[in-house]
């Protein structure tokens, strides 16, 4: 029986270092797949000595991948464990490895932004800026050093955590644990992405459905504001306008209702969800993401020219 192939700490350090450059070959079709494949090359060379096996492994890691670059490390750790067990004969196929990656990257992407972009970086930036405003050169140095030390240490320990977790997952393949984790992570990822659709996708339909004149007293009268300005000054007129608006008066004498307002009154974000589902359906039909992006550009430009968007 052949000796078990194991990734040493040195092997994992090589992967961790390459993983720092995950965004190095970002593209619109498969996002971070190039950087991901580059990162895992040292492990693939160690685990698979046969050239054909190496090529097959690199091909499966050129599939779509995209998440926050700093929380990608636990995904890498789990993937390393899966590849190691597969190289040692465990019944792990390409779909299982890709499923774990896709299932984990969605939820983790939603965690990375608030933790790093909205918390750690602003805090370090404020600290560095306060020192720099006092004339200290230590401000930008502390920001640069502290930021990189925090993220690199975080990425190393989370990769190690994922590697150890991945080994325990593959030990219970017969019990279906891997499938359950993949399914659960996929559901959570879809939930997170679905909740952000309205925030990320913006569609506004421009056609006017109705235009109704308002009765006198239902809107802010410019002539009345002019009279207040002449009598008490411009400041008083502005205060009067703000007070009238706060009390519910319209800004114009005509109430205009657009198609977008009617859609929002039914289900806010309905068009955004529809476009997202359409893109998912096209991707399922093997339509290239580049074609979808170009198509959306064309539809947006044409829709604006004809007054629809």
Backbone torsions as a table, in degrees:
resi	resn	phi	psi	omega
1	UNK	NA	129.8	-177.5
2	UNK	-66.3	150.1	177.7
3	UNK	-66.7	147.6	179.7
4	UNK	-69.6	134.2	177.9
5	UNK	-86.4	125.7	-176.6
6	UNK	-128.6	136.8	175.0
7	UNK	-77.8	120.5	179.4
8	UNK	-78.7	170.4	177.1
9	UNK	-60.8	-36.6	179.0
10	UNK	-64.5	-39.2	177.0
11	UNK	-62.6	-42.4	-178.2
12	UNK	-70.4	-30.8	175.9
13	UNK	-65.6	-39.8	177.8
14	UNK	-60.8	-43.8	178.2
15	UNK	-64.3	-44.5	179.3
16	UNK	-58.6	-42.5	-179.0
17	UNK	-66.5	-44.6	178.4
18	UNK	-64.3	-30.6	-178.6
19	UNK	-65.9	-17.0	176.1
20	UNK	-63.7	-21.1	-176.4
21	UNK	-107.1	32.3	-177.9
22	UNK	-56.7	-36.0	-176.9
23	UNK	-86.1	4.1	-172.0
24	UNK	-64.1	-26.8	-179.7
25	UNK	-130.7	44.8	-178.7
26	UNK	-62.7	139.8	178.9
27	UNK	-142.3	161.0	-174.1
28	UNK	-76.3	-17.6	-176.1
29	UNK	-88.4	-49.0	-177.9
30	UNK	-123.5	14.7	172.5
31	UNK	57.8	-108.9	-172.1
32	UNK	-96.5	16.9	-173.1
33	UNK	-63.0	-36.3	-179.7
34	UNK	-65.1	-45.4	178.1
35	UNK	-65.8	-36.2	178.3
36	UNK	-64.9	-47.1	-179.5
37	UNK	-63.2	-40.5	177.5
38	UNK	-61.1	-38.8	-177.5
39	UNK	-65.6	-38.1	-170.9
40	UNK	-89.9	-2.0	-178.0
41	UNK	-55.3	-45.9	-179.9
42	UNK	-57.7	-38.4	179.3
43	UNK	-69.5	-40.2	-179.9
44	UNK	-63.0	-41.8	179.1
45	UNK	-64.8	-34.2	-179.7
46	UNK	-74.7	-39.0	-173.4
47	UNK	-80.6	-33.9	-175.2
48	UNK	-121.2	114.3	-179.8
49	UNK	-87.6	-23.0	178.8
50	UNK	-78.5	131.4	-175.8
51	UNK	-61.4	-40.2	179.7
52	UNK	-63.8	-38.3	177.4
53	UNK	-65.9	-37.5	177.6
54	UNK	-64.5	-43.4	179.2
55	UNK	-63.1	-44.0	179.9
56	UNK	-62.7	-39.8	-179.8
57	UNK	-65.8	-43.4	-179.8
58	UNK	-66.3	-34.8	178.1
59	UNK	-64.2	-41.5	-179.1
60	UNK	-70.7	-19.9	177.4
61	UNK	-95.1	8.2	172.2
62	UNK	-98.6	7.1	175.9
63	UNK	-71.8	171.1	-178.3
64	UNK	-55.6	135.4	175.5
65	UNK	-153.0	134.0	178.6
66	UNK	-163.4	123.8	174.6
67	UNK	-158.5	-179.2	175.9
68	UNK	-64.1	130.5	-172.3
69	UNK	-61.0	-26.2	-176.1
70	UNK	-88.0	-25.3	178.2
71	UNK	-99.1	13.8	175.7
72	UNK	-77.6	-18.3	-174.5
73	UNK	-61.2	-43.6	177.0
74	UNK	-62.2	-31.3	175.6
75	UNK	-64.8	-41.9	177.9
76	UNK	-63.2	-41.5	179.9
77	UNK	-61.0	-46.1	178.2
78	UNK	-62.8	-41.6	-179.6
79	UNK	-63.6	-39.8	177.3
80	UNK	-60.4	-42.0	179.2
81	UNK	-64.8	-40.9	179.4
82	UNK	-65.4	-43.5	179.4
83	UNK	-64.7	-38.0	179.3
84	UNK	-63.8	-45.0	179.8
85	UNK	-68.7	-34.9	177.3
86	UNK	-65.2	-42.1	179.2
87	UNK	-63.2	-23.3	179.3
88	UNK	-96.8	12.8	172.2
89	UNK	101.9	1.4	179.2
90	UNK	-67.8	145.7	-177.1
91	UNK	-78.3	68.7	179.8
92	UNK	-113.3	119.3	-178.0
93	UNK	-98.4	178.1	-178.6
94	UNK	-61.0	-39.6	-177.6
95	UNK	-63.5	-36.5	179.6
96	UNK	-66.6	-43.8	179.9
97	UNK	-65.4	-46.9	179.0
98	UNK	-65.9	-35.3	179.4
99	UNK	-64.4	-40.7	177.7
100	UNK	-64.9	-42.4	179.6
101	UNK	-61.6	-49.4	-178.7
102	UNK	-65.9	-39.3	-178.9
103	UNK	-67.3	-31.7	-178.4
104	UNK	-86.7	-31.9	-171.4
105	UNK	-69.3	-29.5	179.8
106	UNK	-65.5	-57.5	179.3
107	UNK	-60.8	-39.3	-178.3
108	UNK	-67.6	-33.5	177.9
109	UNK	-61.2	-37.7	178.8
110	UNK	-70.3	-19.8	178.8
111	UNK	-87.3	-37.7	-173.9
112	UNK	-63.3	-42.3	-177.8
113	UNK	-60.4	-55.0	-178.8
114	UNK	-65.5	-32.0	-177.7
115	UNK	-74.3	-49.6	-173.8
116	UNK	-91.7	-53.5	-175.4
117	UNK	-72.0	-35.1	-172.9
118	UNK	-103.1	-6.2	-178.3
119	UNK	-126.4	-67.5	-174.1
120	UNK	-63.5	-49.7	-176.3
121	UNK	-64.9	-46.8	177.1
122	UNK	-59.8	-38.5	179.4
123	UNK	-64.4	-46.8	178.4
124	UNK	-66.2	-36.7	177.8
125	UNK	-64.1	-41.0	178.6
126	UNK	-64.8	-40.5	178.4
127	UNK	-63.9	-47.5	179.8
128	UNK	-64.1	-40.0	-179.6
129	UNK	-65.5	-40.3	179.8
130	UNK	-63.7	-39.3	177.3
131	UNK	-69.0	-40.7	-179.9
132	UNK	-65.3	-37.0	178.9
133	UNK	-66.8	-23.8	176.3
134	UNK	-84.6	2.9	177.5
135	UNK	90.2	11.6	-177.2
136	UNK	-94.2	129.7	176.1
137	UNK	-69.8	-15.2	-178.5
138	UNK	-67.9	-22.1	-177.9
139	UNK	-55.4	-63.4	-180.0
140	UNK	-65.1	-31.2	179.6
141	UNK	-66.2	-46.2	179.4
142	UNK	-61.5	-42.4	179.8
143	UNK	-60.8	-49.1	-177.0
144	UNK	-64.1	-47.9	-176.5
145	UNK	-67.9	-49.6	-177.0
146	UNK	-62.4	-42.2	-179.3
147	UNK	-60.7	-47.4	-177.5
148	UNK	-72.1	-35.9	177.3
149	UNK	-64.4	-44.8	-178.5
150	UNK	-62.2	-48.8	-175.9
151	UNK	-68.3	-39.6	-176.9
152	UNK	-70.6	-38.9	176.4
153	UNK	-66.0	-42.5	178.3
154	UNK	-59.8	-44.9	-177.9
155	UNK	-66.0	-37.1	179.9
156	UNK	-66.7	-49.4	-176.0
157	UNK	-70.8	-32.1	177.0
158	UNK	-74.0	-30.3	174.2
159	UNK	-66.1	-43.0	178.2
160	UNK	-63.9	-39.7	177.7
161	UNK	-61.9	-44.7	178.8
162	UNK	-64.8	-36.8	179.3
163	UNK	-63.9	-45.3	179.1
164	UNK	-68.6	-38.6	178.1
165	UNK	-65.6	-40.5	-178.9
166	UNK	-62.3	-38.1	177.8
167	UNK	-62.3	-41.3	179.9
168	UNK	-69.3	-31.0	177.2
169	UNK	-65.0	-48.3	-175.3
170	UNK	-71.4	-16.4	176.8
171	UNK	-70.2	-15.7	-176.5
172	UNK	-122.0	37.9	179.8
173	UNK	-60.9	-34.9	-177.4
174	UNK	-66.7	-25.6	179.9
175	UNK	-86.9	0.0	178.3
176	UNK	77.3	17.3	-177.6
177	UNK	-65.1	-40.6	179.8
178	UNK	-60.8	-42.7	179.2
179	UNK	-64.9	-39.0	179.4
180	UNK	-65.9	-42.5	179.5
181	UNK	-66.0	-42.2	178.2
182	UNK	-61.0	-45.6	-179.5
183	UNK	-64.8	-44.8	-180.0
184	UNK	-63.7	-42.7	178.9
185	UNK	-65.6	-37.2	178.7
186	UNK	-65.0	-42.8	178.8
187	UNK	-62.7	-45.5	179.3
188	UNK	-63.1	-41.8	179.3
189	UNK	-62.3	-43.4	178.2
190	UNK	-64.6	-35.4	178.6
191	UNK	-65.2	-44.7	-179.8
192	UNK	-63.9	-46.6	-179.7
193	UNK	-64.0	-42.6	179.4
194	UNK	-61.5	-37.7	-179.7
195	UNK	-70.3	-19.7	-178.7
196	UNK	-99.2	-0.9	-177.0
197	UNK	-59.1	-47.3	-177.0
198	UNK	-63.5	-30.9	-180.0
199	UNK	-76.3	-37.4	-175.5
200	UNK	-86.7	-31.6	-175.2
201	UNK	-106.5	122.4	-178.4
202	UNK	-120.2	118.4	178.1
203	UNK	-132.8	127.8	179.9
204	UNK	-128.6	121.0	177.0
205	UNK	-89.2	125.5	-172.3
206	UNK	-86.4	-24.3	-174.5
207	UNK	-55.1	139.3	178.9
208	UNK	-88.7	125.9	-179.4
209	UNK	-85.0	-42.5	-179.0
210	UNK	-151.2	154.6	177.2
211	UNK	-138.4	106.4	-172.4
212	UNK	-114.7	124.5	176.7
213	UNK	-67.2	139.0	179.5
214	UNK	-94.4	151.4	177.6
215	UNK	-70.7	155.5	176.7
216	UNK	-61.0	133.1	-177.3
217	UNK	98.0	-9.8	178.8
218	UNK	-96.9	-3.5	180.0
219	UNK	-139.8	165.6	-179.9
220	UNK	-78.5	120.8	-176.5
221	UNK	-88.3	115.5	179.4
222	UNK	-59.4	-35.4	-179.4
223	UNK	-64.3	-38.5	178.5
224	UNK	-67.0	-36.7	177.6
225	UNK	-67.3	-36.9	177.0
226	UNK	-61.9	-39.8	179.5
227	UNK	-64.9	-41.2	177.9
228	UNK	-64.4	-39.3	180.0
229	UNK	-64.2	-40.5	179.8
230	UNK	-70.0	-32.5	-176.5
231	UNK	-85.6	-42.7	-173.1
232	UNK	-120.5	-3.4	179.4
233	UNK	106.1	163.7	-177.1
234	UNK	-64.8	-37.4	-179.5
235	UNK	-59.3	-41.9	179.0
236	UNK	-65.8	-36.6	178.8
237	UNK	-65.4	-40.2	178.6
238	UNK	-64.8	-44.4	178.4
239	UNK	-61.5	-39.2	178.8
240	UNK	-64.7	-40.9	179.6
241	UNK	-64.6	-42.4	179.2
242	UNK	-65.6	-38.9	178.3
243	UNK	-65.0	-41.8	178.9
244	UNK	-64.7	-40.8	179.3
245	UNK	-66.0	-39.3	179.2
246	UNK	-65.6	-29.0	-179.6
247	UNK	-80.9	-3.5	174.8
248	UNK	107.2	4.1	179.6
249	UNK	-74.2	144.1	179.6
250	UNK	-74.9	158.3	-179.0
251	UNK	-82.8	-19.3	-179.8
252	UNK	-132.4	167.6	-177.5
253	UNK	-79.9	-3.6	-178.1
254	UNK	-127.1	130.6	175.9
255	UNK	-91.8	115.5	-178.5
256	UNK	-104.3	127.2	178.3
257	UNK	-114.1	123.8	-179.5
258	UNK	-98.0	165.7	176.8
259	UNK	-61.1	-37.4	-179.4
260	UNK	-63.4	-39.7	178.8
261	UNK	-64.2	-37.8	177.3
262	UNK	-66.6	-41.4	178.4
263	UNK	-64.4	-40.3	179.6
264	UNK	-65.9	-31.5	178.7
265	UNK	-71.5	-24.2	177.4
266	UNK	-83.0	-65.9	179.6
267	UNK	-142.9	106.0	178.1
268	UNK	-59.7	133.7	178.6
269	UNK	80.4	13.0	-177.6
270	UNK	-60.3	-44.7	-179.1
271	UNK	-64.6	-39.8	180.0
272	UNK	-62.8	-43.0	178.2
273	UNK	-64.4	-40.3	-180.0
274	UNK	-62.3	-43.5	178.8
275	UNK	-65.5	-39.7	179.1
276	UNK	-62.8	-45.2	178.7
277	UNK	-64.8	-36.6	177.4
278	UNK	-63.2	-43.1	178.7
279	UNK	-63.5	-40.6	177.2
280	UNK	-61.9	-41.1	179.7
281	UNK	-65.6	-41.6	178.7
282	UNK	-64.9	-40.3	177.2
283	UNK	-63.3	-38.3	178.2
284	UNK	-65.2	-29.4	178.2
285	UNK	-85.0	11.6	176.5
286	UNK	69.5	24.6	174.3
287	UNK	-76.7	134.7	-177.3
288	UNK	-63.0	136.8	176.0
289	UNK	-57.9	-32.6	178.5
290	UNK	-64.2	-41.2	178.2
291	UNK	-63.6	-41.3	179.2
292	UNK	-63.7	-42.7	179.7
293	UNK	-63.1	-46.2	179.0
294	UNK	-63.2	-41.1	177.9
295	UNK	-60.5	-39.9	179.1
296	UNK	-67.2	-37.1	174.7
297	UNK	-60.2	-46.9	-178.5
298	UNK	-62.9	-47.0	-180.0
299	UNK	-61.9	-41.0	179.8
300	UNK	-64.0	-44.1	-179.3
301	UNK	-67.3	-47.1	179.8
302	UNK	-63.7	-42.7	178.9
303	UNK	-60.3	-37.0	177.7
304	UNK	-69.9	-40.0	-178.0
305	UNK	-65.7	-35.8	-178.7
306	UNK	-89.9	1.9	176.5
307	UNK	84.3	14.2	-178.6
308	UNK	-86.0	-38.6	-177.3
309	UNK	-116.1	NA	NA
